[in-house]
Amino acid sequence: MDLSVANLVRQAFKDLHTQHHNHLAIPQQASVEPHMALNSLALEPQLAWQATLEVLPTFAQSRFTPPENWPAWIECLAPTGWLLNALGEFPQRLAMDSVLEGDTASPTLADTPPLPQGNSPADHLLAASLLRQAGQLENAAARLNLVSEPAWADCITSERAALQWQQGNYSAAEKLWLSCQPSPGTLYNRALARRIAGDNTQASTLFNQAAAAWPETSPWHHLARVCELVI
């Protein structure tokens, strides 16, 4: 492997070009930006995208592509407390001070999310999740109503649960997650519901089960362990 400075620089620019092409980097405003803005999550868009795809079943992950303004969108997202396992979310958004203060629902935004332009189930589901983050819950629900394919049933149910959760309807959200097939994500979300219901024993058990079901290479595995330790 050529580790010369010249080759490493060439590879860095090649990687940056690929990220721009795939909507995983903010378009450059100049040839060089000798600073890093620290008023956001300061997270690489590609890492956030990879993490959010993990909430989906394997068959669905390849159906999704990042919306054009994904990098700018995640810079708008504020850190949050007890984080849902839901499309559009990623563990690196967690803020421990918010967790310790008991914050539950993620703060919504007034910004317009970068909605996908297609009409596939993946496009509608991603649009619904981004509209949820923006607080446009009626529009999010309307996009979910456009998906009827049986294979996507659990994905849609889980997103409907996230909408209920965002509105403070925690019992309704838990019932929806209980109706889904068991998965690391639904176990994790059920743990959140048990925590807010005051059942910390069951919540701890479910967080442990979720963490054990995710590989250690997944950031969601480590998030579940953090939640278990906090409880």
Buried (B, 14 or more C-beta within 10 A) or exposed (E): EEEEEEEEEEEEEEEEEEBBEBBBBBEEEEEEEEEEEEEBBEBBBBBBBBBBBBBBEEEBBEBBBBBBBBBBBBBBBEBBBBBBBBBBBBBBBBBEEBBEEEBBBBEBBEBEBBBBEEEBBBBBBBBBBBBBBBBBBEBBBBBBEBBEEEEBBBBBBBBBBBBBBBEEBBEBBBEBBEBBEEBBBBBBBBBBBBBBEEBEEBBBBBBBBBBEBBEEEBBBBBBBBBBBEBB
